[in-house]
Every structure is written in structure tokens, then in C-alpha cells.
Amino acid sequence: MPLALEDAAYREAVIDLLGAISYGEISAFERLVEDGTLAPSLEDKVAVATMATAEFARVAGLHARIAELGADPFAAMAPFREAIDRFHAHTAPADWFEGLIKAYVGDGLADDFYREIAAYLDATTRDLVLASLEDTGHAAFVVDRVRAAIAADPRLGGRLALWGRRLMGEALTQAQRVAAERDALSALLAGGVDRPGLDLAAIGRMFARLTERHAERMAELGLAH
């Protein structure tokens, strides 16, 4: 076992983090399945179903790691259910295109947040987290569909740009709330004997990077603002 995992507080933080990512993956799966009902074509429906399957396939590895660390995967996910469900309740898409933006931008923000935290993990856990965040095909599919739709109806771009800004605000609010409410995650960001940590200035820079990456994704979609 890596030295860091012999620290009970660090191990608890890792379990917390893996629980949050696991429930996020399950929620992404559920949402993509729902989005598939809005798909305008059979090709789109199959593409979204394929992405949903890829999201769900990641959960087993995360749960196996939680079990290896001596915890129950379902207990580890439980503390994050309310916050993640609240985010989805506040950002329910009104149509197919809002669903696509949410899958790309919303999931992208969450993934970026977890990648930032992964930098402060032991190598084994970091590799698992990064592998669980690899693109499942969202990017190219969503960019293609959204850009084509805006080209056909430029007015759509304005509405989707506003939607993207709303997603950003909701996602950052939930990320900050989860990090603040979970003592173990706060301790993880603070660092330890053999791990670097984040001071307030560094946390500020982290959120600035998240904002910059969001802007880059919006630009890729043709929704620069």
C-alpha cells in the first residue's frame, strides 16, 4: 500500500473522492439515457446510448478500488447523492440541444475538477481517477451536432450560450459546496506529509483554470462569449 494510504485521513478522503466520482458517473449514465429519448434520429439515439454505456462501465473499477480500501461503495457514494441530484434538478435540459450542451459542458466541468484534485493523489489512485475521466465520445459528437444546428439556425446559438453560462454557475456552486461540506476532501486539498497541498491562492487559481477550460469548450461549440 502506498505510504499515503496508511494515513487514515487520506484514505477517507480518497474513498470520498471515488464515491463522488462513482455517483457522478451513474448520474451521467441516467441522464444520457433520458437524453436519448429526445434524440431526433436513430443514429443520435444509438450514439448517446453508446456514451451512456461507457459512463456506466467505469463504475465497476471505482467501486473495486473503494472496496480494496476497506469501504462499502454504496456508503461512499451516499453523501454526494443530494448535491449531484440537486445539480441535475436545477439544470434539466428543455430539449435535445440543451441536453447535448449539458453532457459536454457539465460533464467536462466535473471531469476538470476531479483532474485538478487527482494531482494531489497517490500515483495508483491518480491513474484510476484519470482513466475514469477519459472522453467517452462526447466531444466530437456534441461539437458536430451543435455546430451544424447553429449553422442551420443562428438564433439557437444565443440561447445555448446562455444555457452554457447557467451550467457553469451551477456546477461551480455545487463543486465548492461539496468540497466545503466534506472535511475529508478539504483535508485532501490541504495536503499531507508526502503530498503537496493547495492554499487559498492556489484554490483560486484552480477555479480560474476551470473557468478558462469552460470558455474553451464553449468556443469549440461555436458559442464563444
Backbone hydrogen bonds, N-H to C=O, Kabsch-Sander energy under -0.5 kcal/mol:
donor,donor_aa,acceptor,acceptor_aa,energy
5,L,2,P,-0.9
6,E,2,P,-0.6
6,E,3,L,-1.6
7,D,4,A,-1.5
8,A,6,E,-0.7
11,R,7,D,-2.7
12,E,8,A,-2.3
13,A,9,A,-1.9
14,V,10,Y,-2.5
15,I,11,R,-2.3
16,D,12,E,-2.4
17,L,13,A,-2.7
18,L,14,V,-2.9
19,G,15,I,-2.2
20,A,16,D,-2.5
21,I,17,L,-2.5
22,S,18,L,-2.3
23,Y,19,G,-2.4
24,G,20,A,-2.1
25,E,21,I,-2.4
26,I,22,S,-2.2
27,S,23,Y,-2.5
28,A,24,G,-2.3
29,F,25,E,-2.4
30,E,26,I,-2.4
31,R,27,S,-2.5
32,L,28,A,-2.5
33,V,29,F,-2.1
34,E,30,E,-2.0
35,D,31,R,-2.8
36,G,32,L,-1.9
37,T,33,V,-0.6
37,T,34,E,-1.3
38,L,35,D,-1.9
39,A,35,D,-0.5
39,A,36,G,-0.9
45,K,41,S,-2.1
46,V,42,L,-2.5
47,A,43,E,-2.2
48,V,44,D,-2.4
49,A,45,K,-2.2
50,T,46,V,-2.2
51,M,47,A,-1.9
52,A,48,V,-2.5
53,T,49,A,-2.3
54,A,50,T,-1.8
55,E,51,M,-2.0
56,F,52,A,-2.2
57,A,53,T,-2.0
58,R,54,A,-0.7
58,R,55,E,-1.0
59,V,56,F,-1.3
60,A,56,F,-0.5
62,L,58,R,-1.3
63,H,59,V,-2.8
64,A,60,A,-2.4
65,R,61,G,-1.8
66,I,62,L,-2.1
67,A,63,H,-2.4
68,E,64,A,-2.2
69,L,65,R,-1.4
70,G,67,A,-2.0
71,A,66,I,-2.0
76,A,72,D,-2.3
77,M,73,P,-1.6
78,A,74,F,-1.6
80,F,77,M,-1.9
81,R,77,M,-0.6
81,R,78,A,-1.2
82,E,78,A,-0.5
84,I,80,F,-2.3
85,D,81,R,-2.7
86,R,82,E,-2.4
87,F,83,A,-2.1
88,H,84,I,-2.0
89,A,85,D,-2.4
90,H,86,R,-2.2
91,T,87,F,-0.9
92,A,89,A,-0.7
99,G,95,D,-2.0
100,L,96,W,-2.0
101,I,97,F,-2.4
102,K,98,E,-2.3
103,A,99,G,-2.4
104,Y,100,L,-2.1
105,V,101,I,-3.5
106,G,101,I,-0.7
106,G,102,K,-1.1
107,D,102,K,-1.2
108,G,104,Y,-1.2
109,L,105,V,-2.3
110,A,106,G,-2.0
111,D,107,D,-2.8
112,D,108,G,-2.4
113,F,109,L,-2.2
114,Y,110,A,-2.3
115,R,111,D,-2.3
116,E,112,D,-2.2
117,I,113,F,-1.9
118,A,114,Y,-2.2
119,A,115,R,-0.9
119,A,116,E,-0.8
120,Y,117,I,-2.4
121,L,118,A,-1.8
126,R,122,D,-2.9
127,D,123,A,-2.5
128,L,124,T,-1.7
129,V,125,T,-2.6
130,L,126,R,-2.7
131,A,127,D,-2.2
132,S,128,L,-1.8
133,L,129,V,-0.7
133,L,130,L,-0.8
134,E,131,A,-1.1
141,F,137,G,-1.2
142,V,138,H,-3.1
143,V,139,A,-2.7
144,D,140,A,-2.1
145,R,141,F,-2.2
146,V,142,V,-2.9
147,R,143,V,-2.4
148,A,144,D,-1.9
149,A,145,R,-1.9
150,I,146,V,-2.4
151,A,147,R,-2.1
152,A,148,A,-1.6
153,D,149,A,-1.8
156,L,153,D,-2.1
157,G,154,P,-1.2
158,G,154,P,-0.6
158,G,155,R,-0.5
159,R,155,R,-1.1
160,L,156,L,-2.4
161,A,157,G,-2.1
162,L,158,G,-1.8
163,W,159,R,-2.0
164,G,160,L,-2.3
165,R,161,A,-1.8
166,R,162,L,-2.1
167,L,163,W,-2.4
168,M,164,G,-2.0
169,G,165,R,-2.2
170,E,166,R,-2.5
171,A,167,L,-2.7
172,L,168,M,-2.4
173,T,169,G,-2.0
174,Q,170,E,-2.3
175,A,171,A,-2.6
176,Q,172,L,-2.5
177,R,173,T,-2.0
178,V,174,Q,-2.7
179,A,175,A,-2.3
180,A,176,Q,-2.0
181,E,177,R,-2.6
182,R,178,V,-1.9
183,D,181,E,-0.9
186,S,182,R,-2.1
187,A,183,D,-2.5
188,L,184,A,-1.9
189,L,185,L,-2.2
190,A,186,S,-1.3
191,G,187,A,-0.9
191,G,188,L,-0.9
192,G,195,R,-1.9
195,R,192,G,-0.8
198,L,189,L,-3.6
203,I,199,D,-2.3
204,G,200,L,-2.2
205,R,201,A,-2.0
206,M,202,A,-2.2
207,F,203,I,-2.2
208,A,204,G,-1.7
209,R,205,R,-2.3
210,L,206,M,-2.1
211,T,207,F,-2.0
212,E,208,A,-2.2
213,R,209,R,-2.5
214,H,210,L,-1.9
215,A,211,T,-2.1
216,E,212,E,-2.0
217,R,213,R,-2.2
218,M,214,H,-2.4
219,A,215,A,-2.2
220,E,216,E,-2.1
221,L,217,R,-1.6
222,G,219,A,-1.5
223,L,218,M,-3.2
